[in-house]
Amino acid sequence: MPLLTVPATVLAALPAGLPAADNPPVYAGNAQLVAACVLGILTVVVLITWAKVHPFLALMLGSAVLGAIATMPPADTVKSFVSGFGTTAGAVGILIALGAMIGKLLEDSGGANRIVGTMVGKVGPGGLPWVMAAIAAILGLPLFFEVGVVLLVPVVILVAQRTGVSLMKVGIPALAGLSVLHGLVPPHPGPLTAIGLLEADLGRTLIFGVIIAIPTVIVAGPLLARFVDQWVPKSADDLVLVGAGRRAAVAETGADQLGQTEATVATRTGRPGPDAGASDALSFEEPLEPGRKRVGFGPAIVGITLPVGLMLLDAITKIAVTDEEAGIRKVMDFIGTPIVALLAAVVYCYLVLGLGSGMGKSRVSDSVGSALPAVASIILIVAAGGGFKQTLIDAGVGNVIKDWAEGVSISVLVLGWLVAVLIRLGTGSATVATITAAGIVAPLAPSLSANHLALLVLAIGCGSLFFSHVNDAGFWLVKEYFGLTVGETIKSWSVMETVISVFGFALVMLASVLIA
């Protein structure tokens, strides 16, 4: 477990954007800088939770409050925020946009439905929780959490209805797979942003993230689902749940009246209606339009895993080939660059899943374009978080936190997790928690090895998932889709998120002991 015993030679190697160690500008005393940090974060929390201000504006205003209390000149505050905003947007914004395109092409081409149908059709009721967790983890690689929920929840309800398995036994594993991948594994916005802010190695973070994600999904998914099923016994045949599934299906098809019968919805979605025989095979395929082809399981899986595979190959090559001038090393450094890997996956999905399924050039182009408006808000929030982080650093708050952490000998991994937990509880946003926590602990990063720096990213990611409650949009999304009460949502979804956070962080700390 790395404790903060920082040699003087390392202190000079400060993160990008941090003032030079020999002559940093001093705006205020330590106590005033701590107050500026606390009140700046509190401003963001209050604006998001109480005033219902959009996180993008809340982070801008929080930066202004921080700068004012730290007595930074207004021009310096603006300069710091713009610098951090631009750097983060350039590093992360492109990746978010490319990831959204992959997810949208996967959805519109029918690739997501093919993956679900193929995997579910090969197991019995006892294996469904494990398969749903695997499906969610696979689809969770390119899809944002909210998109994954919208795609998977109607499938979860249908599977539970047709197999007789209780709703929580298949629902919790699906939610766990989506949530763990969202919080720990690039190319999701949270981990990618933390990697950029902390200057961590993406390949190492990806490898460690996948290793930690697998047991975390198992524990918080299929294993935890057995207990949640006892706390929140729900059947998919419940009228409320059927209504929820029906509303989801109607929303997918664009129907404008809830009065349509399930039979009509089943006809339009290609899913069985409530009167279908129990022996009928589960079907998740939508009716084919003239000229369309069904996407194969193999091509769909390749579309999802291609960017992660390329980045993993790059990471393995760096470990196996130490000579940075070697030809294979240079090739893999280029191919494994996140932007190149994601762009390659977009081109693959465009050609194989889009045009290959008969969508047509115009329709494929429209599908790609329609992915961007949905992520514009995410890109702005992430970039504004980078601006807030840079204001923290330039005000001198980072050095105060570094000095305090050295004095109490607290593990930087514990500090990163705790900060992320507190911001998550206050704002409800995993992304805001990740960005802000990474910015606060960034000055401590030079004290860590490359491996422990990657683990710091994961520790912050785990903290950002802690106990989702009423200030989190995901809480209400799960509540409404599954037809739960607030209490039932806390006993199921909130408990699951907490298990992910605590168990995942325990694995991070174990890894920090085993890995040099």
C-alpha positions, -999 to 999 in steps of 0.1 A, spaced: 0 0 0 17 32 -11 21 58 16 31 94 8 67 96 16 78 118 -12 115 124 -20 125 159 -28 136 149 -63 100 138 -71 84 170 -59 99 189 -87 81 166 -112 47 182 -108 17 175 -131 11 195 -162 -5 228 -154 9 229 -119 31 259 -111 68 254 -109 80 241 -76 108 267 -71 86 298 -73 49 291 -72 25 320 -69 11 322 -34 -24 337 -33 -34 329 3 -25 309 34 -32 272 38 -63 277 59 -78 301 34 -70 277 5 -86 248 23 -117 269 28 -117 279 -9 -115 242 -18 -144 232 5 -166 261 -4 -159 256 -41 -169 220 -39 -199 229 -17 -210 254 -43 -210 227 -70 -229 203 -47 -256 228 -37 -261 241 -72 -266 206 -86 -287 191 -58 -307 220 -44 -308 247 -72 -310 220 -99 -284 239 -119 -268 219 -148 -234 204 -137 -216 223 -165 -227 257 -151 -223 245 -115 -186 236 -121 -180 270 -137 -196 288 -108 -178 266 -83 -145 275 -100 -154 312 -97 -162 308 -60 -130 289 -54 -109 315 -71 -125 344 -53 -121 329 -18 -85 319 -27 -80 356 -37 -68 346 -72 -70 376 -96 -102 372 -117 -81 370 -149 -60 342 -135 -91 323 -124 -106 325 -159 -73 316 -175 -69 285 -153 -104 274 -160 -102 278 -198 -68 261 -198 -81 230 -180 -114 230 -200 -95 230 -233 -70 204 -223 -96 180 -210 -120 185 -239 -92 178 -264 -81 147 -245 -114 132 -236 -141 148 -257 -131 131 -290 -131 97 -273 -165 102 -258 -179 111 -292 -163 81 -310 -175 58 -282 -211 71 -286 -209 64 -324 -199 28 -318 -228 23 -294 -253 39 -317 -243 18 -347 -244 -13 -326 -279 -4 -315 -293 6 -349 -278 -22 -368 -294 -48 -345 -260 -60 -333 -270 -55 -296 -301 -76 -300 -281 -104 -318 -256 -106 -289 -284 -108 -263 -305 -133 -282 -275 -156 -289 -262 -156 -254 -295 -160 -236 -307 -188 -259 -278 -210 -249 -285 -214 -211 -311 -226 -188 -328 -206 -160 -300 -213 -135 -274 -197 -158 -294 -166 -167 -280 -143 -139 -245 -151 -151 -253 -146 -188 -271 -113 -181 -240 -101 -162 -218 -111 -191 -241 -95 -217 -242 -63 -197 -204 -62 -193 -199 -68 -230 -225 -41 -240 -212 -19 -213 -178 -15 -231 -190 10 -257 -224 21 -243 -230 48 -217 -248 35 -186 -281 52 -194 -282 38 -229 -273 4 -217 -302 5 -192 -327 16 -219 -315 -13 -241 -313 -40 -215 -342 -35 -191 -369 -45 -215 -348 -75 -223 -344 -83 -186 -382 -81 -181 -389 -102 -211 -364 -129 -200 -379 -130 -165 -414 -132 -179 -407 -161 -203 -384 -182 -180 -401 -176 -146 -369 -164 -130 -375 -136 -105 -368 -101 -117 -340 -92 -93 -321 -124 -101 -316 -112 -137 -319 -75 -132 -292 -70 -106 -265 -88 -126 -274 -68 -157 -272 -35 -137 -239 -46 -121 -223 -54 -154 -232 -20 -168 -222 0 -137 -188 -17 -131 -177 -12 -167 -189 24 -166 -169 33 -135 -137 13 -140 -129 5 -176 -119 29 -204 -132 41 -228 -159 54 -205 -157 91 -197 -149 88 -159 -119 65 -162 -106 83 -193 -108 117 -176 -91 105 -145 -63 89 -166 -58 122 -184 -59 143 -152 -35 121 -133 -13 113 -164 -17 76 -158 -9 49 -183 -40 39 -202 -28 4 -210 -20 -5 -173 -53 10 -162 -72 -10 -187 -55 -42 -178 -60 -37 -140 -95 -24 -146 -106 -55 -164 -89 -78 -138 -107 -60 -110 -140 -56 -129 -145 -94 -134 -147 -105 -98 -165 -73 -89 -193 -80 -114 -196 -116 -101 -199 -105 -65 -222 -75 -70 -241 -93 -98 -251 -130 -97 -240 -136 -61 -256 -104 -46 -287 -110 -66 -296 -140 -45 -299 -118 -14 -315 -89 -31 -342 -113 -44 -351 -120 -8 -351 -84 2 -370 -72 -29 -391 -102 -41 -404 -91 -76 -420 -110 -103 -420 -98 -139 -457 -109 -141 -466 -81 -116 -489 -57 -134 -467 -27 -125 -437 -43 -140 -455 -54 -171 -465 -18 -175 -429 -7 -171 -417 -31 -197 -446 -21 -220 -437 16 -216 -401 8 -224 -411 -11 -255 -435 16 -266 -408 42 -261 -384 22 -283 -409 19 -311 -420 55 -310 -456 47 -302 -475 77 -288 -503 60 -269 -499 37 -240 -533 23 -248 -518 1 -276 -520 -36 -268 -490 -57 -259 -497 -77 -291 -493 -46 -312 -460 -37 -294 -448 -73 -298 -455 -71 -335 -435 -39 -340 -406 -49 -318 -404 -86 -328 -408 -96 -291 -433 -121 -278 -465 -108 -264 -478 -119 -230 -500 -147 -245 -471 -164 -262 -466 -200 -252 -440 -209 -226 -422 -231 -251 -417 -203 -276 -381 -193 -280 -370 -160 -267 -366 -135 -295 -349 -101 -294 -347 -95 -331 -368 -68 -347 -386 -75 -379 -363 -70 -409 -370 -42 -433 -367 -49 -471 -331 -51 -481 -318 -55 -445 -297 -84 -432 -293 -96 -397 -260 -88 -381 -240 -119 -371 -230 -126 -335 -193 -126 -343 -192 -93 -362 -212 -77 -334 -188 -89 -307 -158 -77 -327 -174 -42 -330 -177 -40 -293 -143 -54 -283 -121 -40 -310 -110 -8 -293 -104 -25 -260 -85 -53 -277 -62 -29 -296 -55 -9 -264 -48 -42 -245 -24 -54 -273 -6 -21 -270 -3 -25 -232 10 -60 -235 35 -50 -262 49 -23 -239 54 -49 -212 70 -75 -235 91 -51 -257 111 -26 -235 129 -10 -265 109 20 -274 126 23 -308 115 -12 -318 93 -13 -349 65 -34 -333 65 -10 -303 60 20 -325 33 4 -346 14 -7 -315 19 26 -298 0 42 -327 -27 15 -331 -33 14 -294 -37 51 -290 -73 55 -277 -83 79 -305 -69 55 -332 -84 24 -316 -119 40 -312 -117 54 -347 -108 20 -361 -138 5 -343 -161 32 -357 -149 25 -392 -154 -12 -387 -190 -7 -373 -197 17 -401 -188 -8 -428 -196 -42 -413 -225 -35 -389 -240 -5 -408 -235 -9 -445 -231 -47 -441 -266 -50 -426 -281 -31 -455 -288 2 -437 -277 23 -466 -252 51 -467 -276 79 -457 -291 59 -428 -257 49 -414 -245 85 -416 -277 96 -398 -271 70 -371 -236 82 -365 -247 118 -364 -276 111 -340 -251 98 -314 -235 132 -309 -263 153 -294 -268 128 -266 -231 131 -255 -227 169 -260 -237 175 -224 -214 148 -211 -184 163 -230 -192 198 -216 -194 185 -180 -162 165 -183 -144 195 -198 -158 219 -171 -146 194 -145 -111 197 -160 -114 235 -157 -124 232 -120 -94 208 -114 -70 233 -130 -83 261 -109 -78 240 -78 -42 233 -88 -33 269 -98 -48 283 -67 -24 262 -47 -50 239 -31 -33 208 -44 0 215 -26 -19 221 6 -36 187 3 -3 171 -6 14 185 25 -14 174 47 -14 139 33 23 136 38 19 147 74 -7 121 83 9 93 61 -25 85 46 -25 62 15 -32 82 -16 -55 54 -28 -76 58 4 -76 95 0 -88 93 -37 -115 68 -28 -128 89 1 -129 121 -18 -148 105 -46 -173 89 -22 -180 123 -5 -185 141 -38 -206 112 -51 -229 113 -21 -232 151 -24 -237 155 -62 -251 121 -72 -229 122 -103 -202 95 -108 -186 116 -135 -184 148 -114 -171 127 -85 -143 112 -106 -132 144 -122 -132 164 -90 -115 137 -69 -88 133 -96 -82 170 -96 -78 172 -59 -53 143 -56 -34 151 -88 -5 168 -70 1 135 -52 4 115 -84 42 120 -89 48 101 -57 34 69 -72 48 43 -95 31 37 -129 12 7 -115 0 25 -84 -10 55 -105 -33 32 -126 -47 18 -93 -54 54 -81 -76 59 -112 -95 27 -103 -98 37 -66 -114 70 -76 -136 51 -100 -148 28 -72 -155 57 -49 -175 75 -76 -200 45 -76 -207 45 -38 -244 44 -27 -265 60 -54 -295 77 -39 -322 102 -47 -299 129 -61 -286 104 -88 -305 103 -121 -296 66 -124 -315 59 -92 -347 72 -107 -341 55 -140 -338 21 -123 -367 28 -100 -391 36 -128 -380 9 -153 -383 -18 -127 -415 -4 -111 -399 -2 -76 -406 20 -46 -379 43 -33 -373 19 -4 -370 -11 -28 -347 8 -50 -324 16 -21 -324 -21 -10 -316 -33 -45 -298 -7 -67 -282 14 -39 -269 -16 -21 -255 -30 -53 -237 2 -61 -222 3 -26 -210 -34 -29 -194 -25 -62 -176 5 -46 -164 -12 -14 -155 -46 -29 -138 -31 -60 -118 -8 -37 -108 -37 -15 -94 -54 -46 -76 -22 -56 -59 -21 -21 -50 -58 -24 -35 -52 -58 -15 -23 -44 2 -47 -19 9 -73 -45 20 -50 -74 52 -30 -71 
